[in-house]
Amino acid sequence: MDLKISTRRATTCRRASLPAERLLITPINDSQENGPAGFDPDKTYHVDVPIAEKVCVVTGGGQARGRAIAEALARAGAKTVAITYSGDRDTAHEVYVNIQTLGSGCLLAHMDVMDRTSVRQVFLWIQGQVGKIDVLVNAEKGEWPDDIASATAGERLQAVGVNIRGQALAADEVLPFMGIQKTGGLIVGVAVEEEVTVALKTFDEPGVPASVSAAIMPMTGLASSRQVTMRVLSSGEPDEIAEAVVELATA
């Protein structure tokens, strides 16, 4: 496992400005996806912690979306931004350097979002280095087949594994870490495009979620009981998503 550390501290805290309507949970249309009784998808369950004291983990930190989010959190004054990558290490390392330049501490690790052992080892390492995880942003993104309808089952499952199941797996693995913290935590996911969800629903494959909301909904009750807030942002441009993440992380 490739791991790298910088312990620089942020000296300033700046909050990004974003209209409230950007902070939307992906629409959930199926009744079975509405979550447990008593769960409020708009309620904040975690305890407020200043951004200057927060440790934020961003998956897919070497990709455009993950990079925008990680650097935005650093500009907002996060204490530490940990980024993971699964592909090009050189690109991720550039982000690692940029985060330090912006004044935040940074951790860099290789992680396979589809491998539970890999995810758990990285979270354990991060906790060992900085003592906690306040925010997890699931930004890792994989390519979808050009035509989902004509793609093989293997191609579909690979894309679902990275873009949907990987987000649920990371959320599931970080919950125990956040649950033992008195302040809880924040988990942010990013929805897949609506046309992808529609296409996946036509196959109705057992055990294959068609949306990020459907994949994480079973754990929302446990999350709220552990003072962990879960949000799924609508898909969009990297900078727009980054602004929305900062708004949530600094609220």
URTABEL-V182854 format. One record per backbone hydrogen bond with DSSP energy under -1.0 kcal/mol. NH is the residue of the N-H (numbers start at 0). CO is the residue of the C=O. If there is no record, write none. Layout:
# URTABEL-V182854
NH	CO
NH	CO
This chain:
# URTABEL-V182854
3	107
5	105
21	18
22	19
23	21
32	29
33	30
38	35
42	39
46	182
52	49
53	50
55	79
56	134
57	81
58	136
60	83
62	59
66	62
67	63
68	64
69	65
70	66
71	67
72	68
73	69
74	70
75	71
76	73
77	72
78	50
79	53
80	104
81	55
82	106
83	57
84	108
91	87
92	88
93	89
94	90
95	91
96	92
97	93
98	94
99	95
100	96
101	97
102	99
103	98
104	78
105	5
106	80
107	3
108	82
109	1
110	84
114	111
118	114
119	115
120	116
121	117
122	118
123	119
124	120
125	121
126	122
127	123
128	124
129	125
130	126
133	54
134	54
135	185
136	56
137	187
138	136
155	151
156	152
157	153
158	154
159	155
160	156
161	157
162	158
163	159
164	159
165	160
167	163
168	164
169	165
170	166
171	167
172	168
173	169
174	170
177	173
178	174
179	175
180	177
183	180
184	226
185	133
186	228
187	135
188	230
190	232
196	192
197	193
198	194
199	195
200	196
202	199
203	199
207	204
214	210
215	211
216	212
218	215
219	216
222	218
223	219
224	220
226	223
227	222
228	184
230	186
232	188
240	236
241	237
242	238
243	239
244	240
245	241
246	242
247	243
248	244
249	245
